[in-house]
Amino acid sequence: MGNDKILMLFVLFSIVFLTPGCDQSTDSAVEVKSEKPNVVLIFIDDGAFDDYSPFGNPRYPTPHVEQLASEGRSFYSFYVPQAVCSASRAALLTGCYPGRTGVFGAHGPNQGGLSTAFATLGEVMKTNGYTTGSFGKWHIGDQEGRRPQDRGFDESCGLMYSNDMWKHHPENPDYWGQFPIRYWENGEITIDTLEKGDQKMLTTWYTESAVDFINRNKEEPFFLYLAHSMPHVPLFVSDKFDGKSGTGLYGDVMMEIDWSVGQVNQALKDNGLEDNTVVIFIGSDNGPWLSYGDHAGITRFREGKGTTFDGGVRNPCIIKYPGIVEGNTKSHKAFASIDILPTVCSLTDTELPDNEVDGKNVWDIVLDKPEAKNPHKYYPFSNGSNFEGIITGDGKWKLHLKHKYRTLEMAATGGMAGKYVHPEIDTSLFDMVHDPYEKGNVIEEYPDVARSLIQLAEGHENRFYSETD
């Protein structure tokens, strides 16, 4: 080939491939998405399914959750494996069933915690070069070796356990009064005994710490875990939101949580991080604590916190990832909190931990691909160390094994606890497509479905609960 022809080809190549234009911008967009995305995980305590618009129609506004939903996909069939604080948090952060980790119920001060045999999301993300921060309620171990800074988080602040485990507990102040609630920052106690005025600032302090973490770590990939203490009772709100809802203290508290979501979302935008950040908002670790009446949220589903009915284990979820997850969309495809860890690992090209993980990568479900199928045959539900049932991976059928459960007899007001009664449900099958409120047992109408689910449930119980029974 002559020199003139070679020169001509070089010029054509330069015009087509090197001139700025649509092709280059497309390549740049791909390049940006190929970077490690930041991950923000927001987790609320004792919220309720209908506490937020667009999931429900609360009497107070939640514009920032609505904004997040308009920018991401809202999931209406998101489950936790146990409707109590510590068990739910351990499941989220490890991707493991409570029956595997042995973390059941709500741990009090000086009580065990999550075994170091199970890696947390913080530990896993650090192996991939992520800077990690945990701000808010921890509640999976308050002893040395089990706190956030010991479990993979570079920075942390907040409470080691629930904010009602103190001398002002409405039902057992003498017992809980033995244990001070301390505020921790980066492994050090900065407030030795929390008072009521301090609790008013918890939502603000957590939020300010989270925003500061984003501002300081914008140059490198980070994982941010923001776990609010509210609206778990006792309810407290900062002065800036006191009385703002016009509907009472609970509405004020929820408006401040909504503000917090907005602050974090805006910080990502202000730092130019929005397009390369996955935001996962989970509206509660479990359903509402119904006995507290006007200090509890509202769920359309049956029962609430501390039960394996959907009022306890189904919670709102929003996932935002601009340009990847379509905004202003909804999905009723089922998945669960145990799937967050393996899904985030897949998305960030992070290796799974050495320990066995029960969750699965459900990114195709998050993307709402038409052909996407849940990789789980079932999800198990437990209450304390009692295994109580399963739901199919597609969310269509739910089996309750025979067990006693609590149902509200009388709600209280003003931050006091009401009363429950404890009836028993027999082995029951519910068609969750046509009966999401679990009103009609159809075990007689669908014996083959029941037989199949009972077999799965018995296998799970034998594998994970034989030693605890």
C-alpha positions, 0 to 999 in steps of 0.5 A: 500500500502506498504512503498516500493511501496509508495517510488517507486511512489514518486521517479517516480513522482520526475523523471517525474514532477520535473526533468528539461526538456521540460515539465518544460520549457513549463510550464515556458513559460506559467508562463511568459505569465501569468504575466501582459504584458507591453503595449507600444503604439506608435502613429504618427501625420499626417503620411501617409499609404505609409510612411513606408515599408512594407506598402508602398515603400518610397524613404527613408529607414524605417528599424526599422518599417520593423523590428517591422513588421517582429516581429509582424503582420501588419494590412492594414485595421485599421481605426480611426473614425475622421481624425483630431488630437484631435478627433482621440487621444480622440477616441484612449485613451477612446475607444469612438466615437467622437460623444460620447465624444464631442471631434471633430476636433483639439483643440486649446489652452485654448479650452475644452478638453476631459471630465473627464467623460471618462476614458483614457487608463492611468487611466484604466491601473493604476487601475490594478497596471500599472506604466504609462507614456505619452511622446509626443503630448497630444492634448486632453486638456491643462487646469488644470485637463485635462493634462496627469498627471491629466488623469492617467499618472505617468510621462509625457513630451511634448506639450499640442497641435499641434506644428503649433499653434504658431507665425510662423504659415504659414496661421495665425501667428497673431492669433496663435502668441497669444499662446506660445507653452510650453514644459511640464515635469511631470506637470511643464513647463520647456520651456516657449516658444518653438523656432525653435531650440527646435522643432528640438529636439522634436522627440529625447526628446520624445524618450529619455524619453520613453527609460528612462521610460522603463529602470527605470520601468522594474521590474513592469508592465507599460503602455507607450504611445509615441505620436510623434508631427512629421511629423505634420507641421512645420517639424523639425529634429535633426542634426543627421538626417538632410539631411540623407534621401537624399530626403528632409526634410520630408524623414529626419523626417520620418527616425528619427521617424523610429529611435525612433521606433527602440530605443524603441524596442531595449530598451525592448530587452536590458531589457529582456522585449521583450517577455512580452511586447505588442507593438502597432504601429499606423502609424498616427492619420489620413492621410497626410495633402496633401496641404503641398506638399513636407512636407506631406506624401503619401497615395494610398487611396483617399484624406487625412487628414480632410476627411472621405475617406480612405486616411484620416481614414485608417492608418498602424498598427503593433502589436507585442507580441512574442510567441502570435502574429505570426511574419512577417505576414499581415492581412486585417481584419478590426478593429479600434482605438476605439478597442484598449482600450477594447482589451488591457483591456482584454489582461491585465485582466484590468477592463473596465472603468465605463463609456460606451465604444464603442470599442470592444475586437478584440484580436481574429482578432489581432491573425488572427484566421480563425473564428474571426469576427469583433464584430461591425456591423459598424464603424462611420466616422465624420468630425468635428461635421458632421457625414458623413458615416460608414463602415461595421465591416468586412470592405467590404462596406462603405457608404458616406452620402451626404456631402461636402469634401475638395480635393486638388487643388494645393499643396505648397512647403517649409512648406507653405499651398496649396489650397483645393476646396470643392465639394460635394459627394452624398449618395454613396456606395463603395465596399471596397474589389474590390474598396478600392480607392472609385472610383465607387459608386455602390449604384444602383447595391446593393440597399439592401446593401445601404438600410441596411447601410443607416438605420444603419447610420441614427440610429447612427446619431440620437443617437449621433449627433441630439443635434449637428446638 
